[in-house]
Amino acid sequence: MRSLRFAAAPIAAATAASLLLAGCGDDKDAKKDKTKDAGAAPSTITVLAAASLTGAFNEMSTVYTKGHKDQTVKFSFAGSQELAAQVKQGAPADAIATADTKTMDGLTGQVNQPRVFAKNKLAIVVPPGNPKNIATLADLAKSDLTVVLAGPTVPVGRYARDAIAKAGVTLKPKSEEADVKAVVTRVRMGEADAGIVYATDIAAAGNAVAAVDIPDAANVVASYPVAVIKDSRKQDPANAFAQWLLTPEAQEVLKKYGFAAP
């Protein structure tokens, strides 16, 4: 009988150990299930975007994340030429959207294949009521007017000069601004009588300014490309956003802000 009692002790210990191990396994499985249920942490991408896209992209961020709950999009807005310089300097970003193809072409070594996702047109921005009675591009050459343009390296500044040349107008701007928003601000603040900007930026300013249309014969169509930055460590989510810009859902938001389909 003594030998039987001694034999039972190891058996009981082994049984307890087995139950303990089984319990640990259950805990591990439970933890795995909880982790699986919790889902992966959202992936945040940074998109450098032309200043003229501010309103549309801010709304699109909300629309996009509703359908892509695992992603968050942050934007940094500035003139396209400034954004391109940031990419060349290695700024931490995942994609770039410019207001012209020329600026994007200058980033061939830094970005993947770009795709055009929107188009825009120019218009003359004037104060409410158009107090100087500006009707054409030729009117901008009047000596009593203060006209501002974006700088020649800024896409809208380059487009404006192309339109002026098409119209056969000689114009020396009072100042050269860093981006399209600055031109609108000058006119809105009463510091300028007129400027040439994107039609979408005048619409975004509401009643603070007014628009004078530029005929198609003298107008310039601006193409907006987007591309994923090669050095980005978030290629898949960045590419997913770039591709989404061409979907009907994204195009509907762009249309709301006055952009045309590519």
SVG drawing of the C-alpha trace seen along z (x, -y; Angstrom):
<svg xmlns="http://www.w3.org/2000/svg" viewBox="-21 -105 39 107">
<polyline fill="none" stroke="black" stroke-width="0.4" points="0.0,0.0 2.9,-2.4 4.3,-2.0 0.9,-2.8 0.6,-6.0 4.1,-7.1 3.3,-6.4 0.1,-8.5 2.0,-11.6 4.0,-11.9 0.8,-11.1 -1.1,-13.8 1.7,-16.3 1.9,-15.4 -1.9,-15.9 -1.7,-19.3 1.1,-20.3 -0.9,-19.3 -3.9,-21.2 -1.6,-24.3 -0.1,-24.1 -3.6,-23.7 -4.7,-26.7 -1.7,-28.7 -2.5,-27.6 -6.1,-28.9 -4.8,-32.2 -2.5,-32.5 -5.3,-31.7 -7.6,-34.2 -5.0,-36.9 -4.6,-36.0 -8.3,-36.3 -8.4,-39.6 -5.6,-41.0 -7.3,-39.7 -10.6,-41.3 -8.8,-44.6 -7.5,-44.9 -4.2,-46.4 -3.3,-50.0 -4.4,-52.6 -1.8,-53.5 -1.2,-57.3 0.1,-58.6 1.3,-62.2 0.3,-63.7 2.0,-66.9 -0.7,-68.8 -0.9,-72.0 -2.5,-74.9 -5.4,-75.0 -6.5,-71.5 -6.9,-72.6 -10.7,-72.6 -11.3,-69.6 -8.7,-67.4 -9.7,-68.3 -13.2,-67.0 -11.9,-64.0 -9.9,-63.0 -13.1,-62.5 -14.8,-60.7 -11.7,-58.4 -11.3,-57.3 -14.9,-56.4 -14.4,-53.7 -10.8,-52.9 -11.0,-52.7 -7.5,-51.3 -6.0,-54.4 -5.6,-58.1 -4.5,-60.8 -2.6,-64.0 -2.1,-66.8 0.6,-69.5 -0.5,-72.3 1.8,-74.7 2.8,-75.9 3.7,-73.0 7.3,-74.2 7.8,-74.3 6.4,-70.8 8.7,-69.5 11.7,-71.1 10.6,-69.3 10.6,-65.9 14.0,-66.5 15.3,-67.4 13.9,-64.1 11.0,-65.4 9.0,-62.6 6.0,-62.2 4.3,-59.4 2.7,-61.0 2.6,-64.4 -0.2,-66.0 0.9,-69.1 -1.1,-71.6 0.9,-70.9 2.7,-68.1 5.9,-70.1 6.7,-70.3 5.9,-66.6 8.1,-65.8 11.0,-67.3 10.6,-64.6 11.1,-61.7 13.8,-60.2 11.9,-60.7 8.4,-59.5 6.6,-56.5 4.5,-56.8 2.2,-59.8 -1.4,-59.9 -3.6,-62.9 -6.7,-63.0 -8.2,-66.5 -8.2,-69.6 -8.7,-73.3 -9.1,-76.6 -8.0,-80.2 -10.1,-83.2 -9.5,-86.8 -10.1,-87.5 -11.4,-90.9 -13.0,-92.5 -16.8,-92.0 -18.7,-94.1 -15.7,-94.4 -15.2,-98.2 -12.6,-98.6 -14.9,-97.2 -12.4,-94.6 -13.8,-92.6 -10.8,-91.1 -7.1,-90.2 -6.3,-93.3 -7.8,-95.4 -5.2,-94.2 -2.6,-96.3 -4.2,-99.6 -1.8,-101.8 -4.2,-102.6 -4.6,-99.0 -2.6,-97.0 -2.3,-93.5 -0.7,-90.6 0.3,-87.2 1.9,-84.1 5.6,-83.8 6.8,-82.3 7.9,-79.1 4.5,-78.5 2.2,-76.6 -0.7,-79.1 1.9,-81.9 3.2,-80.1 -0.3,-79.4 -1.2,-83.1 1.7,-84.3 0.8,-81.8 -2.7,-83.2 -1.5,-86.8 0.8,-85.9 -2.0,-84.2 -4.1,-87.4 -1.2,-89.5 -1.0,-91.5 2.1,-93.0 1.7,-93.0 4.1,-93.7 2.6,-92.5 2.9,-94.6 4.1,-91.5 4.8,-87.8 3.2,-85.6 4.3,-82.2 1.0,-80.4 -2.5,-80.9 -4.0,-81.4 -1.7,-84.4 -3.0,-86.0 -6.6,-85.6 -5.7,-87.0 -4.2,-90.2 -7.3,-90.9 -9.6,-90.0 -7.7,-92.3 -7.9,-95.2 -4.2,-95.2 -4.7,-94.5 -7.3,-95.3 -7.0,-92.0 -5.0,-88.8 -5.1,-85.6 -5.9,-82.4 -7.7,-79.1 -11.5,-79.4 -11.8,-76.9 -10.0,-79.3 -12.4,-82.1 -15.3,-79.7 -13.7,-78.7 -13.4,-82.3 -17.2,-82.7 -18.5,-86.3 -15.2,-87.7 -14.1,-88.1 -15.6,-87.8 -14.6,-86.2 -14.2,-87.5 -14.1,-84.6 -11.2,-84.2 -12.3,-82.9 -11.2,-79.4 -9.1,-80.9 -6.9,-82.6 -7.4,-80.2 -5.1,-77.5 -6.1,-74.0 -4.2,-73.0 -3.6,-69.2 -3.2,-67.8 -1.1,-64.7 -0.5,-62.6 2.4,-60.2 3.7,-58.0 7.2,-59.0 9.7,-56.3 11.3,-56.6 8.0,-56.2 7.8,-53.2 4.1,-53.1 3.9,-52.3 0.6,-50.2 -1.5,-52.7 -0.1,-55.7 -0.8,-53.9 -4.3,-53.0 -5.1,-56.7 -3.6,-57.8 -5.8,-55.2 -8.9,-56.3 -8.6,-59.8 -9.8,-58.5 -12.9,-56.8 -16.4,-58.2 -16.6,-58.9 -13.4,-61.1 -14.3,-62.7 -17.7,-63.8 -16.0,-65.7 -13.6,-67.3 -16.5,-68.3 -18.2,-69.9 -15.1,-72.2 -15.1,-73.1 -12.5,-70.7 -13.0,-68.9 -12.4,-65.2 -9.0,-64.3"/>
</svg>
